[in-house]
Structures are given as C-alpha cells and as structure tokens.
Amino acid sequence: MKHDSTTSRPPASSQLPAPLIDIGINLTHDSYDADRDAVIARAQAAGVVQMIVTGSTGPSTRLAIELARARPGRLFATAGVHPHHATQLTPELLTELEQLARQPEVAAVGECGLDYFRNLSPRANQRDAFNRQLELAARVGKPVFLHQRDAHDDFVAILREHRAQLAGGVAHCFTGSGPQLRAYLELALAIGITGWICDERRGAHLVPLMREIPADRLLLETDGPYLLPRDLQPKPAARRNEPAYLPHIAAAVARARGEPVETLTLSSTAAARKLFRLPGKVPPASAEGSQAF
C-alpha cells in the first residue's frame, strides 16, 4: 500500500526541540515498504533522533539488523521471537538468534514474552520460547524487550526465575493495571508507554499511573504501525502510526505526570540510552560529522 507523505506529516504543534528515542517501532512491517525512507526522515524532522526496530521473527530480526546497519548510530534492532510465533523457535533458529543478538546493532533480545489473549501459539510453546530467550539474553548480556498480554501471572513467575541473570529489560507497550505496574517495577523493569494512553476509551486508567513510574525507567514508543494515538489531529489518511508521532505521545505522558514535556523528553531519552547502551552522539542525516544531543 502506498502512503501519501502529505497525509502522514506530523502536526507542527506536536514537534519538540528536545531529542526523543522511539524504543519500539515495527519498521520492518510491510506497510512501510513504499515509503520507509520518508518515514525515517519525518521522524528525524520531528526530533526522534534514534529508533529501535523490533524483531519478532527470524526474518524480521534479520531485516531489522539490515536497517540498523544502513543507519548506524540512529537505528538499532532487537533480536527475538514474539509469542505469536513461538512454535517457530526451533533449535536452529535459537542458535541463529544468539548469533544475531551478539551483533553490535542489536540493543535487546526480544520481542519475547507471553500472549494469552490471542493464543496464536500454544501456551506451553510460548512459555518454552520465553524461557529460552531469557536464557539467551543472559548469555549475551543484553536487556530484554518484553511482551505480555492476558498472561501476567505466568509472565512474572518466569521472569522472576531469570531476573538476577538479566541485564535489565522493558515491559514494552504497557497497558496494564496498577498492581501489574508495581510488579514490573519491583522486578526493576523499565516501562514502555505508547499512544494507548491517548485513547480515552481504553487508556484512561494509565493516566494516574504515570506518576508512579520513576523518571529513569519511563520509556516512550510508538509501536507503529499499530496504536495510532486516537486523539491525534489531523489523523493520517492511512491510519498508520509512525515514529514522527512520538512527540504527541510524549506530550500526553508529560501532562499525566504534571511535568514539562522537555523534562520528560530528556529523562526518557537518557533512560533509553542507559538501558540499551545507545550512543549519545548521533550521526547527522548528512555526512558532516557527529552531533551531540
């Protein structure tokens, strides 16, 4: 599907001067095939200086690494198998994933975890794949990019078994309850917040929880092309989310926390760089040296 860049441009009022990091963008998704370079350019214009491209299968992990290699210092990748695809995690793929996860472009292992909402893979397979990837993350010494839906108890139980060996992790796309948030914070996880908070029907419960998240563990993500912020105006004709809308999410989170958006932007960027060990100097889009943010 071809997307009109004029309908995908972020509203000027959403743009922020401070640098942002989108810690979860499914940039390998085929909805970006026709205009992926333009999507990246719009993100940079909106102040999104670095992005972590999510790997959720063997092929998407390989492509995420290719994208990161083409834009060093700006794009990074995760290496993993989403619970939807848990049955695909063969011993051969697990061996390959470990090799891929050791690449310098890879910032985290995952997206891994449990999803009992759709059960696209049997639950036993999901639990096994989750355990195997947590073990892998411990071996390679990189944090985990975590997915959980309708599986909190099993998710926490498995994570607790491995937590001491892990180099940190993020509860990606957090949409849960207060008790779930506190359980993740007790496990010393970072929390990834998406445009779900912008949905007054499904995300209103998140607003009072934002003040409970320590600034050094609050990360921002679009999870594009999914989760287009419901209150975004004007909405893109394609209804596709993209990293250029991250400033809109940042503004919503800052309002919920009662702090200036610049404060949130700087703290979330610093937290992302610390967890994923991202460089503080970002190569400019042109070939003219490095720029520090």
C-alpha positions in Angstrom: 0.0 0.0 0.0 1.4 3.4 -0.9 1.1 6.2 1.6 0.9 9.9 0.8 3.6 11.6 2.7 1.5 14.8 2.8 -1.1 13.0 4.9 1.5 11.4 7.2 3.3 14.6 8.2 3.2 15.2 11.9 1.3 18.2 13.1 3.7 21.1 13.7 2.3 21.6 17.2 3.5 18.1 18.1 7.1 18.7 17.3 9.6 19.1 20.2 13.0 20.7 20.3 14.4 18.0 22.7 15.6 14.7 21.2 13.4 11.6 21.5 14.0 7.9 21.2 11.3 5.5 19.9 12.2 2.3 21.7 9.7 0.2 19.8 8.9 0.6 16.1 8.0 -2.3 13.8 9.8 -0.7 10.9 10.1 -4.0 9.0 6.3 -4.1 8.7 5.2 -4.2 5.0 3.0 -1.1 5.5 6.3 0.9 5.4 7.7 -0.8 2.3 6.6 2.0 0.0 7.9 4.9 2.0 10.3 3.6 4.7 12.9 6.3 4.0 10.3 9.0 4.2 9.1 7.6 7.5 12.6 7.8 8.9 13.1 11.3 7.6 9.8 12.5 9.1 10.8 11.0 12.4 14.1 12.9 12.4 12.4 16.1 11.5 10.1 15.6 14.5 13.1 15.2 16.8 13.1 11.4 17.0 16.9 11.0 16.8 17.2 7.3 17.5 14.8 4.3 17.0 14.9 0.6 18.0 13.4 -1.6 15.3 11.6 -4.6 16.7 12.5 -8.1 15.6 9.6 -10.5 16.2 10.5 -13.5 13.9 13.7 -14.7 12.3 13.1 -12.8 9.0 12.1 -9.6 10.8 15.1 -9.7 13.1 17.4 -10.1 10.0 15.7 -7.2 8.3 15.8 -5.0 11.4 19.6 -5.6 11.6 20.0 -4.7 8.0 18.1 -1.4 8.5 20.2 -0.6 11.6 23.4 -1.3 9.7 22.3 1.1 6.9 21.9 3.9 9.5 24.5 3.3 12.2 24.0 5.3 15.4 20.4 6.2 14.5 18.7 2.8 14.1 19.1 -0.2 16.3 17.4 -3.6 16.4 16.0 -6.2 18.7 16.5 -10.0 18.0 13.8 -12.3 19.1 10.6 -14.3 18.5 7.2 -12.9 19.5 4.9 -15.3 21.5 2.6 -15.4 18.5 5.4 -17.1 16.6 6.7 -19.3 19.5 6.3 -22.5 17.5 8.8 -21.2 15.0 11.6 -21.1 17.6 13.4 -24.3 16.6 16.8 -25.2 18.0 18.3 -24.0 14.7 16.6 -20.6 14.9 17.6 -20.2 18.5 21.2 -20.8 17.6 20.9 -18.2 14.8 19.2 -15.8 17.1 22.1 -16.0 19.6 24.5 -15.1 16.8 22.3 -12.2 15.7 21.8 -11.0 19.2 25.5 -10.6 19.6 25.8 -8.2 16.7 26.6 -4.6 17.7 23.5 -3.2 16.1 21.3 -5.3 18.4 20.2 -3.5 21.5 18.0 -6.1 23.1 16.7 -9.6 22.9 13.0 -9.9 22.0 10.2 -9.1 21.4 9.6 -12.1 23.7 7.1 -13.0 26.3 3.6 -14.4 26.6 0.3 -13.6 24.9 -2.7 -15.5 26.2 -5.2 -13.0 24.5 -4.8 -14.5 21.0 -3.0 -17.8 21.8 -1.7 -17.9 18.2 0.9 -20.4 19.6 0.0 -22.9 22.3 0.7 -21.6 25.8 3.2 -24.4 26.5 5.2 -23.4 23.4 5.0 -19.7 24.4 6.4 -20.5 27.9 9.2 -22.6 26.5 10.2 -19.9 23.9 10.1 -17.2 26.6 12.4 -19.2 28.9 14.8 -20.0 26.0 15.0 -16.3 25.0 15.6 -15.1 28.6 18.4 -17.6 28.8 19.8 -16.3 25.6 19.6 -12.7 26.8 21.6 -13.7 29.9 24.3 -15.3 27.8 24.7 -12.4 25.5 24.4 -9.8 28.3 21.7 -7.6 26.7 18.4 -6.4 28.1 15.1 -8.0 27.1 12.2 -6.4 25.2 9.1 -7.9 26.8 5.6 -8.6 25.6 2.7 -9.6 27.9 -1.0 -9.7 27.3 -3.5 -11.5 29.5 -0.7 -13.7 30.9 0.6 -11.6 33.8 0.9 -14.3 36.5 2.9 -16.8 34.3 4.9 -13.9 32.8 6.0 -12.6 36.2 6.7 -16.1 37.5 9.0 -17.0 34.6 10.7 -13.6 34.6 11.4 -13.9 38.3 13.3 -17.1 37.7 15.7 -15.4 35.3 15.8 -11.8 36.6 19.0 -12.0 38.5 20.9 -13.1 35.4 19.4 -10.4 33.1 20.9 -7.1 32.1 17.6 -5.3 32.6 14.5 -5.1 30.4 11.5 -3.1 29.4 7.8 -4.0 29.7 7.0 -2.9 26.2 3.7 -1.3 25.4 2.5 -1.3 29.0 -1.3 -1.1 29.2 -1.9 -2.9 32.5 -3.2 -2.2 35.9 -1.6 -0.5 38.9 -0.8 -3.9 40.6 0.8 -5.1 37.4 2.9 -1.9 37.1 4.1 -2.3 40.6 5.1 -5.9 40.0 7.2 -4.9 37.0 8.8 -2.0 38.9 9.6 -4.5 41.7 11.4 -6.5 39.0 13.4 -3.4 38.2 12.0 -3.2 34.7 11.7 -0.1 32.6 8.2 0.7 31.4 7.4 1.5 27.7 4.4 3.8 27.1 2.7 4.1 23.8 -0.2 6.0 22.3 -2.6 3.7 24.2 -2.6 6.5 26.8 -4.2 8.8 24.2 -7.3 6.6 24.0 -9.9 7.9 26.4 -11.9 4.6 26.0 -9.1 2.1 26.8 -6.2 4.1 28.2 -7.7 6.4 30.7 -6.6 4.2 33.6 -3.0 4.8 32.6 -3.0 8.5 33.3 -2.9 8.3 37.1 -0.2 5.6 36.9 2.3 7.7 35.1 3.4 9.5 38.3 4.3 6.1 39.8 7.0 5.4 37.2 10.4 6.6 38.1 11.7 9.0 35.5 14.8 6.9 34.9 12.6 3.9 33.9 9.9 5.6 31.8 10.5 5.0 28.1 8.5 6.1 25.1 7.5 4.2 22.0 5.0 4.3 19.1 4.8 0.5 18.3 4.0 1.7 14.8 2.3 0.9 12.5 0.0 -0.1 15.4 -1.6 2.1 18.1 -2.1 5.4 16.3 -2.9 7.9 19.0 -6.7 8.1 19.0 -6.7 11.9 19.7 -4.1 12.8 17.0 -5.3 15.6 14.8 -5.3 15.6 11.9 -5.3 11.9 11.5 -3.3 10.4 8.6 -5.5 9.1 5.8 -3.8 5.7 6.1 -4.5 5.4 9.9 -0.9 4.2 10.2 1.2 5.1 13.2 4.8 6.1 12.8 7.7 7.5 14.8 7.0 11.1 13.9 4.0 10.9 16.2 6.2 10.2 19.3 6.2 13.8 20.4 2.4 13.6 20.6 2.7 10.6 23.0 5.4 12.4 25.0 3.1 15.4 25.5 0.3 13.2 26.8 2.6 11.4 29.2 4.1 14.7 30.4 0.6 16.1 31.1 -0.3 12.9 33.1 2.9 13.4 35.2 2.4 17.1 35.7 5.8 18.0 34.3 7.2 20.0 31.4 7.4 17.9 28.2 11.0 18.9 27.9 11.8 17.3 31.3 10.1 14.1 30.2 11.8 14.1 26.9 15.3 14.4 28.3 14.7 11.9 31.1 13.2 9.2 28.8 16.0 9.7 26.2 18.6 9.3 29.0 16.8 6.2 30.3 16.6 4.6 26.9 20.3 5.2 26.2 21.3 3.8 29.6 19.2 0.6 29.3 20.0 -0.2 25.7 23.6 1.3 25.8 22.9 3.6 22.9 25.5 6.3 21.9 24.9 9.8 23.0 26.3 11.1 19.7 24.0 10.7 16.8 25.4 10.9 13.2 23.5 13.6 11.2 21.5 12.6 8.2 24.1 14.2 6.1 27.8 13.1 6.1 29.0 16.0 8.1 30.5 14.7 11.3 28.7 13.8 14.5 26.3 15.9 16.5 25.8 15.5 20.3 22.3 15.7 21.7 
